[in-house]
Amino acid sequence: MAIPFESANGQNYRKGRGTTKKPSLIIIHVMQGTFDGTRSWFKNSKAKVSAHYLVSKKGDLLQMVADSDTAWHCRNANQKSIGIEHEGYVENASDFTDEMLKASAQVVKQVAKAHGIPIDRSHLKGHNEMPGNDHFDPGQHWPWDKYIALCKS
């Protein structure tokens, strides 16, 4: 599956992965905003943040940082992870549409296959589950069981 690529601003990620040569985790985020707003923010040099992939409620996909580069999405885990941002708000369960979940699952399958990452809860983590982070996404409404099943199907 070919995913469109539109680079984040070079001030918002680091080329390469440093001593970690390939990712071993996939981290799930919720934008707390819109797909277009997040895309625009990642292109702004003042943001100092990025993620590898964006997923809209309609299932649109966009890659903004190459898998081989280090996106700045999860403090201590950036070097060893791939970040996937999902449009919407953590408090709104209806934002996590079937189209979004299916599209995101396709990204997970592709990334997992490319990098040898197992598709399980030890390797698919919420931003809120990562040490050294103060974020609360993807939140209590993220449908983990359904999502993992889609990622494995």
Phi, psi and omega per residue, in radians:
M1 nan 2.146 3.110
A2 -1.512 2.176 3.128
I3 -1.862 2.264 3.111
P4 -0.997 2.533 3.141
F5 -2.093 2.286 3.072
E6 -2.480 1.884 -2.952
S7 -1.111 2.384 2.922
A8 -1.155 2.819 3.078
N9 -1.057 2.404 -3.106
G10 -1.057 -0.279 3.075
Q11 -1.405 -0.109 -3.014
N12 -1.905 0.144 3.078
Y13 -2.774 2.994 -3.135
R14 -2.064 2.358 3.058
K15 -1.126 2.396 3.114
G16 1.380 -3.117 -3.125
R17 -2.162 0.256 3.127
G18 1.084 -2.371 -3.108
T19 -1.278 -0.373 3.075
T20 -1.525 1.965 -3.026
K21 -1.423 -0.438 3.104
K22 -2.558 2.657 -3.110
P23 -1.238 2.639 3.114
S24 -2.208 -0.035 3.127
L25 -2.359 2.692 2.977
I26 -2.128 2.191 -3.073
I27 -1.948 2.250 -3.089
I28 -1.670 2.269 -3.137
H29 -2.209 2.796 2.954
V30 -2.133 2.322 -2.989
M31 -1.124 -0.505 -2.936
Q32 1.010 0.746 -3.116
G33 3.024 -2.831 -3.059
T34 -1.712 2.796 3.073
F35 -1.013 -0.919 -3.103
D36 -1.130 -0.660 3.114
G37 -1.139 -0.710 3.125
T38 -1.209 -0.736 3.074
R39 -0.991 -0.815 3.140
S40 -1.098 -0.728 -3.119
W41 -1.129 -0.730 3.131
F42 -1.165 -0.355 3.102
K43 -1.519 -0.184 -3.122
N44 -1.526 2.170 -3.089
S45 -1.099 -0.320 -3.138
K46 -1.415 -0.227 -3.040
A47 -1.126 -0.815 -3.073
K48 1.046 0.448 3.062
V49 -2.493 2.785 3.084
S50 -2.913 3.024 2.976
A51 -2.520 2.840 -3.139
H52 -1.251 -0.744 -3.034
Y53 -2.306 2.590 2.996
L54 -2.085 2.484 3.106
V55 -2.286 2.226 3.126
S56 -1.572 2.906 3.065
K57 -1.032 -0.553 -3.132
K58 -1.424 -0.109 -3.134
G59 1.660 0.167 3.068
D60 -1.217 2.498 -3.138
L61 -2.112 2.576 3.044
L62 -2.628 2.273 3.018
Q63 -1.702 2.304 -3.102
M64 -2.047 -0.270 3.081
V65 -2.410 2.327 3.114
A66 -1.091 2.559 3.102
D67 -0.994 -0.527 -3.108
S68 -1.347 -0.124 3.130
D69 -1.894 2.886 -3.074
T70 -1.756 1.825 3.037
A71 -1.328 2.659 -3.132
W72 -1.809 1.546 -3.049
H73 -2.305 -0.225 -3.014
C74 -2.701 0.906 3.105
R75 0.533 -1.805 -2.992
N76 -1.190 -0.225 -3.077
A77 -1.865 0.038 -3.058
N78 -0.956 -0.815 -3.020
Q79 -1.140 -0.485 -3.057
K80 -1.903 0.251 -3.033
S81 -2.399 2.836 2.970
I82 -1.925 2.292 3.141
G83 -1.831 2.308 3.089
I84 -2.120 2.039 3.121
E85 -1.669 2.390 -3.128
H86 -2.061 2.321 -3.123
E87 -1.091 2.449 3.034
G88 2.202 -2.838 -3.052
Y89 -2.295 2.396 -3.067
V90 -1.029 -0.551 -3.078
E91 -1.396 -0.093 -3.077
N92 -1.984 1.642 -3.097
A93 -1.014 -0.520 -3.109
S94 -1.233 -0.226 3.083
D95 -1.211 -0.404 -3.086
F96 -1.554 1.342 -3.041
T97 -1.294 2.806 3.064
D98 -1.043 -0.692 3.140
E99 -1.081 -0.743 3.130
M100 -1.120 -0.851 -3.077
L101 -1.106 -0.715 3.123
K102 -1.142 -0.768 3.135
A103 -1.126 -0.769 3.133
S104 -1.107 -0.694 3.107
A105 -1.066 -0.616 3.095
Q106 -1.144 -0.678 3.082
V107 -1.104 -0.805 -3.134
V108 -1.029 -0.803 3.135
K109 -1.020 -0.787 -3.113
Q110 -1.132 -0.817 -3.130
V111 -1.149 -0.774 -3.122
A112 -1.069 -0.760 3.134
K113 -1.137 -0.783 -3.092
A114 -1.117 -0.562 -3.015
H115 -2.016 0.071 3.117
G116 1.183 0.605 3.138
I117 -1.630 2.152 3.087
P118 -1.103 2.545 3.094
I119 -1.653 1.585 3.098
D120 -2.731 3.034 -3.071
R121 -1.269 -0.190 3.040
S122 -1.380 -0.365 -3.081
H123 -2.050 -0.226 2.981
L124 -1.922 1.961 -3.035
K125 -2.178 2.631 2.965
G126 -1.420 2.628 3.095
H127 -0.925 -0.705 -3.117
N128 -1.150 -0.296 -3.109
E129 -1.570 -0.067 -3.053
M130 -1.614 2.275 3.126
P131 -1.030 2.545 3.072
G132 1.394 0.209 3.131
N133 -2.081 2.566 -3.130
D134 -1.955 0.358 -3.114
H135 -1.585 2.808 -3.086
F136 -2.065 0.109 -3.138
D137 -1.537 2.633 0.182
P138 -1.448 -0.058 3.016
G139 1.520 3.074 -3.025
Q140 -1.205 -0.336 -3.100
H141 -1.592 -0.102 3.132
W142 -1.141 2.191 -3.039
P143 -1.470 1.284 -3.018
W144 -0.939 -0.829 -3.083
D145 -1.071 -0.826 3.118
K146 -1.091 -0.752 -3.097
Y147 -1.117 -0.834 3.132
I148 -1.072 -0.709 3.106
A149 -1.060 -0.746 3.099
L150 -1.122 -0.686 -3.139
C151 -1.146 -0.520 -3.114
K152 -1.589 -0.211 -3.059
S153 -1.411 nan nan
